[in-house]
């Protein structure tokens, strides 16, 4: 970890004094600070996260590139970098701040011969341990367990021993990882892994904001997630599906998959895409009304709208 990132990571607890030596679990640092156990997560680390026994903490601070104000080279200035996330603890809803969570609720074709599409719905339940999500950050520092009157008595427990939960829709699976993964030439999973495209690539027919099929050399860091088509899923594990949602062979899998973000009521609110190398997602600069209808431009009529996944009041 470079010095600049270290300084950023510990800025969240800079006001505390008397900290004891930290215990490292890959990119997670846990230490006692003024009588509280604080976990600081380095979201850019490539070190494996392994916490085989319960570690109880009072507060969690998570720092990762892609928050507002940070525009990677492969994101356009209009795009909002959003990300995938999986963490080894549960936090009650309302006890985390700085971001919105979306859970993948389906991967399907809307009609016979139509494009594949992943649907991500705004999460209003607790943040569940070992469960992959898509995250929209609003602040540079994400506080996953707030130390306030509502949540100060609700400690959280870190543990990776149960493994990451599989979120499956027929053969499609949304996978999280606690270790760095890189797919080399000849890997049997190639052709079945998909990450979000972070930029337009007209030379290879890739559009920003889609799940894109990973090629040799694709990689993903710990605490992130990706789509996977499990060609070996048993018949009993498959969801009853329309013929239009089935494929005869891996060669029929698309080169990319669109992503649609839904509010808690299931109405469209944004369109996004993921980067195969970083796991980061970008939002297209699109406006929707509250009924989920996409607008051609920024609205001029007063009212409440969705813009890049957030409610915006036009006055």
Secondary structure, 3 states (H helix, E strand, C coil): CCHHHHHHHHHHHCCCCCCCCCEEECCEEEEEECCEEEEEEECCCCCCCCCCCCEEECEEEEECCCCCCCCCCCCCCCCEEEEEECCCCCECCCCCECEEEEEEEEEEECCCCCCEEEEEEECCCCECCCCCEEEEECCCEEEEECCCCCCCCCCEEECCCCCCCCEEECCEEEEEECCCEECCCCCCCCCCEEEECCCCEHHHCECCCEEEECCCCCEECCCEEEEEECCCCCHHHCCCCCHHHCCCCHHHCCCEEEEEEECCCCCEEEEEEECCCCCEEEECCCEECCCCCECCCCCCCCEEEEECCEEEEEC
